Amino acid sequence: MELPVFEDTELFARGVGESTDVVRKEMYTFEDRGGRSITLRPEGTAGVMRSTIEHNLDRGQLPVKVYYSGPFFRAERPQAGRYRQFYQVGIEAIGVSDPLIDVEVIAVAHRALKSLGLTNYRLEITSLGDGLTRANYLKDLRAYIAGLELDEETSSRAEINPLRLFDDKRPEIKAALTGAPVLMDYLTPESAADFQTVCELLTQLGISYQVNRRMVRGLDYYTGTAFEFVHEGLGAQSGIGGGGRYDGLMEQLGGAKLSGIGFGLGVDRILLACEAEELALGSASDLDLFIVPLGTSRQSLQIAEELRARGVRVDLAFGDRSLKGAMKAADKSGARFSAVIGQEELASGQISLKEMSSGTVKSVTLSALANHLTDGDDF
């Protein structure tokens, strides 16, 4: 799903939650020429739900499974792993309330991180319960907070949603909340059974996890299963991705009463995690061939275009470079092979194909060059 970079501000105020830091402090909100309030997208799920409702995707086969990627925007104080423009990939599964799909979503994220070679991270999971869980818990939490001495702004925030106090990073607020009731102690039998199923399935799939009884996700729409991937090597900005279930969000945005679950993975932080583990992220280039023309620039460009049409990734030296300079460019390109093409090669139809990693040279006909590069023939 390709999401717009900006949406109506009301979408995020209603969907993400007016009490969240995202809405209160971090959104880039503007008035356009028509006097409408618009906001650069701070997250992806609300936009996915809006689009799903608008295009009636929820009226077809369920669950609706989509993915998205791209830049998102928050008015942060820039630091390592926290940027004003950051990048995420995410998935959403909409329309089915089933612990199995919760686990499937978590497994997709886990497999993605493993595929990069990451190992020094942990999966933390919790349950935020259903509506009855929340109602019983919030009653006791509000009573506890009423006994605290809070500043006016913090009290106002707690009035809207007392759960948001758990996002507060100030030491005095953290200390004040150490004796607060724990949401997981209020789970209804149905919520507790669903969470138990999630835990059992994760174990069955060999996915290690830790239950974090005090986890509170930073967006108001989360219910039920919630999770976060935390990397050991990133310091304060240790979360590399997370998500959870949001059973009331679609209805809240004017759609059907359908549940959903998804995640967002932070590309920037995952790259930092790969660097922390000294993982190779792949070469800077995926070129198959670098061509060095010797007085044959026009013909070499035509050969490159013909190879590209066959699916071969090709670059070539441009300008009046010397042979030595052109070969340096070939080395820096990261291409698997290089070939010098002069008048003699054009006349004979034979080129010397050099494997850059080993320096081995093999004679190949121009007519067979594409097949050799795409079929992976032994060199």
Residue pairs with C-beta under 8 A, 6 or more apart in sequence:
1 48
1 51
1 66
1 67
1 68
2 68
3 41
3 44
3 47
3 48
3 51
3 68
3 70
4 41
4 47
5 40
5 41
5 70
5 71
6 38
6 39
6 40
6 41
7 38
7 39
7 41
7 46
7 47
7 50
8 36
8 37
8 38
8 39
9 27
9 29
9 37
9 38
9 39
10 37
11 39
11 46
11 47
11 50
11 253
12 22
12 23
12 27
12 39
12 41
12 42
12 43
12 46
13 23
14 252
14 253
15 45
15 46
15 49
15 50
15 221
15 249
15 252
15 253
16 22
16 23
16 42
16 43
16 46
16 219
16 220
16 221
17 23
17 161
17 164
17 219
17 220
17 221
18 24
18 160
19 157
19 160
19 161
19 164
19 220
20 161
20 164
20 167
20 218
20 219
20 220
21 164
21 167
21 218
22 42
22 43
22 74
22 218
22 219
24 157
25 75
26 42
26 74
26 75
26 76
27 39
27 40
27 42
27 74
27 75
28 39
28 40
28 42
28 73
28 74
28 75
29 37
29 38
29 39
30 37
30 38
30 39
31 37
31 38
32 38
40 72
40 73
41 47
41 72
41 73
42 72
42 73
42 74
43 72
43 88
43 219
43 264
44 68
44 72
44 88
44 90
44 92
44 264
45 90
45 92
45 219
45 221
45 246
45 249
45 260
45 262
45 264
46 221
46 249
46 253
47 68
48 66
48 68
48 90
48 92
48 94
48 262
49 92
49 94
49 249
49 250
49 253
49 255
49 260
50 253
51 57
52 58
52 64
52 66
52 94
52 250
52 255
53 250
53 253
53 254
53 255
53 256
57 64
57 94
58 64
58 94
58 95
58 250
58 255
58 256
58 258
59 256
62 94
62 95
62 96
62 258
63 93
63 94
63 95
63 96
63 101
63 260
64 92
64 93
64 94
64 95
65 91
65 92
65 93
65 94
66 91
66 92
66 94
67 89
67 90
67 91
67 92
68 89
68 90
68 91
68 92
69 87
69 88
69 89
69 90
69 267
70 87
70 88
71 85
71 86
71 87
72 85
72 86
72 87
72 88
73 84
73 85
73 86
74 84
74 86
75 84
76 82
76 83
76 84
78 84
79 237
80 234
80 235
80 237
80 272
81 234
81 235
81 236
81 237
81 266
81 268
81 269
81 272
82 237
83 268
86 266
86 267
86 268
87 266
87 267
87 268
88 264
88 265
88 266
88 267
89 112
89 264
89 265
89 267
90 243
90 262
90 263
90 264
90 265
91 105
91 108
91 262
91 263
92 260
92 261
92 262
93 101
93 104
93 105
93 260
93 261
93 262
94 250
94 258
94 259
94 260
95 258
95 259
95 260
96 259
97 245
97 247
97 259
99 194
99 195
99 197
99 198
99 201
99 225
100 197
100 201
101 261
102 194
102 198
102 224
102 225
102 245
102 261
103 198
103 201
103 202
103 205
105 243
105 261
105 262
105 263
106 123
106 125
106 198
106 202
106 207
106 227
106 263
107 205
107 207
108 263
109 229
109 241
109 243
109 263
109 265
110 123
110 207
110 229
112 265
113 121
113 229
113 240
113 241
113 265
113 270
116 270
116 274
116 279
116 281
117 274
117 277
117 279
118 231
118 270
118 273
118 274
118 277
118 279
119 277
120 231
120 232
120 233
120 273
120 276
120 277
121 229
121 230
121 231
121 232
121 240
121 273
122 208
122 209
122 210
122 229
122 230
122 232
123 202
123 207
123 208
123 209
123 210
123 227
123 228
123 229
124 209
124 210
124 211
124 212
124 215
124 227
124 228
124 229
124 230
125 198
125 199
125 202
125 209
125 210
125 211
125 212
125 215
125 225
125 226
125 227
126 183
126 184
126 211
126 212
126 213
126 214
126 215
126 225
126 226
126 227
127 184
127 187
127 191
127 192
127 194
127 195
127 198
127 224
127 225
127 226
128 134
128 183
128 216
128 217
128 222
128 223
128 224
128 225
128 226
128 244
128 245
129 137
129 183
129 184
129 186
129 187
129 188
129 191
129 223
129 224
130 188
130 190
130 191
130 223
130 224
130 247
131 223
131 248
132 188
133 183
133 186
133 187
133 188
133 191
134 183
134 223
136 186
137 181
137 183
137 186
138 162
138 163
140 181
140 186
141 162
141 163
141 180
141 181
142 158
142 162
144 179
144 180
144 181
145 158
145 162
145 165
145 180
148 176
150 158
150 173
150 176
154 165
154 168
154 173
157 164
157 165
158 164
158 165
161 220
163 183
163 216
163 220
164 220
165 173
165 177
166 177
166 214
166 216
167 216
167 218
168 174
182 213
182 214
183 213
183 216
184 213
187 195
191 224
194 224
194 225
195 224
195 225
198 225
199 209
199 211
202 208
202 209
209 227
212 228
215 226
215 228
217 226
217 228
217 242
217 244
221 246
221 248
221 249
221 252
222 244
222 245
222 246
223 244
223 245
223 246
223 247
223 248
224 244
224 245
224 247
224 261
225 244
225 245
225 261
226 242
226 243
226 244
226 245
227 242
227 243
227 244
227 263
228 239
228 241
228 242
229 239
229 240
229 241
229 242
229 265
230 238
230 239
230 240
231 238
231 239
231 240
231 269
231 273
231 276
232 238
233 273
233 276
233 277
234 240
234 269
234 272
234 273
234 276
237 269
239 266
239 269
240 265
240 266
240 269
240 270
240 273
241 263
241 264
241 265
241 266
241 269
241 270
242 263
242 264
243 261
243 262
243 263
243 264
244 261
244 263
245 259
245 260
245 261
246 259
246 260
246 261
246 262
247 259
247 260
249 260
250 256
250 257
250 258
250 259
250 260
251 257
251 258
271 281
274 281
283 334
284 334
285 333
285 334
285 335
286 313
286 334
287 313
287 314
287 315
287 333
287 334
287 335
287 336
288 312
288 313
288 314
288 335
288 336
288 337
288 373
289 307
289 312
289 313
289 314
289 315
289 335
289 336
289 337
289 338
289 339
289 369
289 373
290 314
290 315
290 316
290 317
290 329
290 330
290 333
290 335
290 337
290 338
290 339
291 300
291 303
291 304
291 314
291 315
291 316
291 317
291 338
291 339
291 341
292 316
292 317
292 323
292 326
292 327
292 329
292 330
292 338
292 339
292 340
292 341
293 299
293 300
293 301
293 316
293 317
293 326
293 341
293 342
294 323
294 340
294 341
294 342
294 343
295 342
295 343
296 341
296 342
296 343
296 345
296 346
297 318
299 341
299 346
300 316
300 341
301 316
303 341
303 366
304 314
304 315
304 316
306 370
307 314
307 369
307 370
307 373
308 314
310 370
310 374
311 374
312 370
312 373
312 374
315 333
315 335
317 325
317 326
317 329
317 330
321 329
323 340
327 338
330 338
330 356
331 356
335 356
336 355
336 356
336 357
337 353
337 354
337 355
337 356
337 373
338 353
338 354
338 356
339 345
339 351
339 352
339 353
339 354
339 369
340 351
340 352
341 351
345 351
345 352
345 366
346 366
349 365
349 366
349 367
350 363
350 364
350 365
350 366
351 363
351 364
351 365
351 366
351 369
352 361
352 362
352 363
352 364
353 361
353 362
353 363
353 364
353 369
353 372
354 360
354 361
355 361
355 362
355 379
358 379
360 379
362 379
364 372
371 377
